[in-house]
Amino acid sequence: MIVVVTGMVGVDKKNYLHRVCQFAADKNKEVLLCNVGERMYAEAPDIPNGKILDIPMKRLSSLRRSIFKDVIAKAKKAPNLIVNTHATFRWRHGLFPAVDFDQMRQLGADMYICLIDGVVALHTRLLGEHSVEHSLKDLIVWREEEIIGTEMLCKGVNESVPFYCLARGAEEETIETFYNLAFESRSKKAYLSFPMTHVVDMKNIREEIDELRRLLKEFFICFDPADLEESFLPLYAHKAAEQGSYTVEVETLGQKVQLDLSQVQQIERDINSQIYARDFLLIDQSDMIISFIPTLADGRAALSSGVERELQHAHEAAKEVFVIWTAKQSPSVFITQTATKVFKNIEETMTFFKNKGYIKK
């Protein structure tokens, strides 16, 4: 198995993928990790760390091709290989590709994964670990370019090879997701759907949702929108503006971070449009959607417009659509007509999946 992993600067792919390899080793599966950037610096010791994109394009291309030549040779011998690279770069040269199609065809990857992360986490890592000048708008743009660039690379090299977008989220959960996606692909792939923004202040419901997320991740390869949650940023920005503050305080990577209010306001439209497009992308790369509709304190169903739209998209994409409807009120025809099956509770859902053979009994 050869897996090409891309992702923009600030995702910290190297450490993440090292943990994937450790996880695989614990499963008695040997996986070789080739970090292209690290190997380029090793081959050109005269280039200071962080300055490789400043060298002439001709030398950068020659250096990259030399490294990929070695990676291709290793791919022929390694039982499993992860190639850590980028699809695109945006630097003083402008936007340009980070790989060559002829060499990617020689590599013959079995899978492409674009690893992504939230804009706040990206911003925090770049401030602490890199000297890359950026705004929050830059990060939003770079992330989208890398996703699209990776998908185009995958389809341009071999259209039959799968491409996945995966949010790194909480590492202890997504490390296993990555491993299962790449090396245990027999499991069903599920997109998890549930209300998010309008239950953010409802602790009991959030705990109920989180418990179901953990349960489903034990049995399925889950694409979880909560692994990259940014919809709260515009809300925080509105509150900060009302209070007369020029900053927005958020917590990420175990620390509190102050964001410039004007920069957060600038990306509000981008956040909303990317959530819309990204969630549909995650549904398209899944086998099914599992939607949990909790019950509010007044007994009504906590059904958001976003969840309804996801169910409709999954239905139109010919995916299996499973809805866990816990409220006493009956679901509308717009739910029942798009759902493969509607369940009353989690226990009934898991029993169905066991009987269906989707999970082990």
Secondary structure as UniProt FT lines:
FT   STRAND          2..6
FT   TURN            9..10
FT   HELIX           13..26
FT   TURN            27..28
FT   STRAND          32..35
FT   HELIX           36..43
FT   TURN            45..46
FT   TURN            49..50
FT   HELIX           52..54
FT   HELIX           57..75
FT   TURN            76..77
FT   STRAND          81..84
FT   STRAND          88..91
FT   TURN            92..93
FT   STRAND          94..97
FT   HELIX           101..107
FT   STRAND          111..116
FT   HELIX           119..129
FT   HELIX           136..157
FT   TURN            159..160
FT   STRAND          163..167
FT   HELIX           171..183
FT   TURN            185..186
FT   STRAND          189..193
FT   HELIX           197..199
FT   TURN            200..201
FT   HELIX           203..217
FT   TURN            218..219
FT   STRAND          221..223
FT   HELIX           225..228
FT   HELIX           232..242
FT   TURN            243..244
FT   STRAND          247..252
FT   TURN            253..254
FT   STRAND          255..260
FT   HELIX           261..266
FT   HELIX           268..284
FT   STRAND          288..293
FT   TURN            297..298
FT   HELIX           305..316
FT   TURN            317..318
FT   STRAND          320..325
FT   HELIX           333..336
FT   TURN            337..338
FT   STRAND          341..343
FT   HELIX           346..356
//
